[in-house]
Amino acid sequence: MEVPMIDFDKLDGEKRAETKALLHQACEKWGFFQIDNHGVDKKLMEKVKHLVNTHYEESMERSFYESERAKALEDKETASNIDWESSFFLWHRPTSNTDEFTNLSEDLRKTMDEYIAQLFKLAEKLSELMCENLGLEKGYIREAFSGNAGPSVGTKVAKYPQCPRPELVRGLREHTDAGGIILLLQDDQVPGLEFYKDGEWVEIPPSKNNTIFVNTGDQLEVLSNGRYKSALHRVMADKNGSRLSIATFYNPSGDAIISPAPKLLYPNHFRFQDYLKLYATTKFADKGPRFESMKNMAIGHHSLHA
C-alpha cells in the first residue's frame, strides 16, 4: 500500500487541478500523505536533523538508558503503559519557549527558527489548498484556528532509541493527534512509524530526499465535519537503530472556538413535508443545491421563531 505523494511543483502548471484532487483524496481516504518539492530548504532540513541527533547523543541518550522505563524493560516487564521515546517540546507561536531550553546549542535554536519559518509558510499553503478542496474560503482554516493570537505552532522533537526488547514496548502507543495539520521531518534510515487504514497497519518508510510527511489531526476532522479524518498511528520500537522524528503541529490557539464549518453541515431542523415539496420540482437535479435550499429554509424558519 503506497502512501500518496503530492508534488507541489505541479500546483503551478496545467496539473494543478489533478494535484489538488490527489490531495483531497489523500485527506479524505487516508488522513496522511507525503509532500515533495515543498519549498522548504533541504540543506536546512539536513542541518536540523544533524543538530538534533548531536544534541540527543550529547545530552539525552545516556539519561534515557538510565531511566526507570529503560530499567523496567531490562527486568523483562511488559511495558504497555509507557513509550520508548526520548523527547522535548518547543513552542514557536504565538510565543517561543526555545530560550528556556538552556542546554540547546545556539546553532540548534537558530536553525530550528529558520526551519519553522519556512515550514509555517508550507502549513498555511496546505491549509489554503484544503479550504479550496472543501469549498471553503481560502483562509477559513487559518481564521478558525486563530483565536486572539493566531494559530499556535509547536514541535515535538523525539528520538526512539534502539530498543533491546521491542516486542515488549511501543515507541509511541496508538493515538490520533489532537490538533490540526502535522508536518513531520523524519528519519531517512530507521523505520517504525505506522498508520492504520482499512483495517490494517501501514508501515511508513523512512523519508528519502527529505520529503515531508503530513497527517491531519482531530480539529481538522471536526472543522471539516468528518470529511477529513484524523488517522490512528503508532511508532514501533526498533532493535537495530534509533529513529528521529521532528513533528511540527499547526494547531488552533488555545482560545479558538472550534466547530464544523457551517457550509459543510447537512441541513437540519426542517420538516419532511417541506423537503418533499422541494423534491417534487428538483427530483432529477443534483441533490447539493436542494440541501443548500433546505439549509436556508431551516435558517429562515429558525430566525422567525428565535
N, C-alpha and C positions, 0 to 999 in steps of 0.2 A: 504494500500500500504506500504509494509515493505522496509525500506531503506537497500540497500545492506551492508552486514557486511563482511569485509575482514580480515581473521585471518592470521596474519603474521607468526605465528608459522608454518603454513602449507607450507610456502615457502621453508623450509629446507628439506622437505621429498618428498615422492612419489606424493604428491598432489600439487607440485609446478606449474605444467602446468595448472591444474584446477583452482588454486587460481589466477594465472596471468590472465587467461581467464575471471574470475569473475571480477577482477579489470578493465580489458579492457572494458567489457560490462558496468560496472558502470560509467566509464569515457565517453563512447560513448552515452549511453542511458539515463543516469541520470544527470551527472555533479556533483554529490555529493554521499558520502558513509561514512561508519564508519570503523575504524580500531581497532581491538582488538589484544592483545599480540604485541603491537607496540614497546616495548623495552624502553619506557620512564618510569622512576621510578614512580610508582603510589603513593607512600608516598610523593614524591616531588610534584606531581600534587596536592595532598590534601593540602600540605603546601602552595603552590601558591594560591589556592582558598581561604584558610583561611586568609592569609595575605592581599589579595586584598579586601576581604569582610570587614576585620577590618579597612583597610585604607579608604574604602568608608564610613563606618559608622562614623569614627572619623573626616574625612577631606572633604567629598564631599556631603554627604546626606543632611545636613542642607542647604547648599548654593543652592543645586538643587531645593529644595522645596520653597526657597525664590526667585528663578529666575523668569524672565519675562515669560518664557514658562509655568512654573507652574501656575503663576497668570492668564495667558491667558485662561488656562483651567478652572480655578475657575470661570471665567466670562462666562463660557459656550460657548466660541467661538470655532468654528470648526477649528482645528489646522492642516490644510492639508499641510502646508509648514514647519513644524518643526518635530523634532524627540524627543520622550520621552526617552532620554538617558542621562547618565552622564558618560563621558569617557575621557581618555587621551591616547596619542600615544607614545610608546617607540621605538626608533631605536636601533638596535643591531649591524648590519653590513651594510656597511663597517666600520662605526664608531658608537659608542654608545653615546646616549644622556641621559642616566639614571641619571648621576650626576647632570644634570640641574634641575631635579625634587627634590628640596631640602626638600619637605615635605614627600617624601617616606622614610620609615624606611630603615636602613642599611640592616636589615634582609630581607625585601622585595626585595631590589635591588640585593642582593647576591643570594637569592633563585631564582629570575627570571633569572639571568645569568646562573645558573646551569640548570634550566629547558630548556632555549633556546639552550644551548649547546647540550643537548640530542635531542631536537626537530629538530634542524638543521640536525643532522645525519639522522633522520627519513625522513625529507623533501628530502634530497639527495637520499636516498634509494628509495623513492617513485618516484622521477624524473627518476631514472635509470630504474625502472620497467616499467614506462610509455614509455620510449625510446625503451626498448626491445619490448613492445607490439605494438609500432608503426613501428617497423622495422628500427629504427634509432640506431646509435652508442650509447653505454651506457651513455656517458657523454654529449650527444648533448644538452639537455635542460640546463644543468649547464653552458656549454660553451656559448650557445646563450644568457643566462641571465647575463653573466659575465661582459661585458664591460671592463673597466680598473681595477676595484677593486673587482670583484667577484659579485655574486648575492647579492641583498640587502634584509635584513630581518628586519621586524618591527612588533610590536604587538599593536593592539588596545585593551585596557583594558576598558571594559564597564560594567555598571550596567544599567538595565532597571527597574527603580524604580516602586514600587507599584503605580498604577495609579487610581485615583478616577473616571475618565470618559474615560475608554478605547475605548468606541465607537466613541470618537471624535478625536483620535490621534493614530498614529503608534508609536511603539517603535523605529523602523527604517523603513523608506519608501522603496518601491520596488526598487531594483537595482541589477546589476551584479557587481562583483568585478573586478577592473581594472588590477590586477596583474596576478600572476602565479598559485601557489598552496597555498591554505589557510588551516591551521590546527587549529581547534577550540577545546579549552578546555571549556566546557560549564557547566551550572548549572545541578545538579543532581536531582533537585526537581521542579523548576519552568519552565513551557513550554513557548512557544512564537515564536520560530523560525519556519518559513515556507518556503518551496521551491516550485517553480512552475514546474509541469511536466504533459505533455499530457493534457493540458487544465484545470488542477485543482491545487489548493494549497495543498501541502502535509505537514502535521504537523510533525515536527521533535521532537520526545520525548526527555526529559532530558536524558543526558548521564549517564547510570548506569555503575558502575565498572570502571569509568574513561577511557572509550573508547574515541578515538579521532575522531571527525567529520571532514571530509575533503570536500572541494569543489574546483572546478577549475575555474580560472579567465579568463578574456578576452585575455591575452597574450598567454595562452596555446591554446585557440581556434584559434588564428592567427597562431601560430607556427605549430599546427597540421593540418593546412589547413581545419579547420572546423570539424575534426574528433571528437575532444573533446570539447564539448560546455560549455560555462560559463552559469550557470543557474541563472535565476531571483529568488531573495529571499527577505524576509522581516522579521521584528520582530513585533509581535503583543504586544500591551500594556496589562498588566495584573492587574486585580483589587485585586488579593489575595496575590501577592508575588513580590519580586524584583529578576529579573533574572540576573545571572552572565554570562559574555561572555568574554573569553580571546582568541582573534583571532590573530594568527601569520601568517604573509604573507611572503612567499618565492617568491620574485619578481625579475624581471630584474633590474640591476643597471640603474641609470638614463640615462647613455650614451650608453646603449646597443642598438644595431640596430636590431629590431625585424622584421622577415619575415617568411612566411611559409617555412618549411623545404623543399628544392628542391626535395628530394626523395618522398615527399607526394603530390607533384603537379601533375596534369594531364598533358599530353603532350600538347603543344600549338604551334602555328605558323607553322603548317605543311600543305602541300597540300593534299586535299582529295584523289586525284588520287594516291599519294604515299601510303596513308593508304590502299586504295583498292588493290594495288599491293601486299602489305604485307599480307593483309587479305586473298587474294586468296590462299596463301600457309599455312595459320595458322588458317583458319576458325574454325576448330574443336579442336583447342588447347585453353588453358586458355588465357583470354584477357590481363592478367597482363604483361607477357613478351612482348606482342605486343605493349602495351602502352609504356613500357620501351624502346623498339626499336625505336618507333616514337619520344620519348624524345631525344634519342641520335642522331637521324637523324635531328631533328629540331635544336639541338645544333650545329651539324656539318654544317648545312645549314646556320645558323646564323653567325658562325665564318668565313665561306667563304666570306660572304658579309659584314663583320664588317670593 
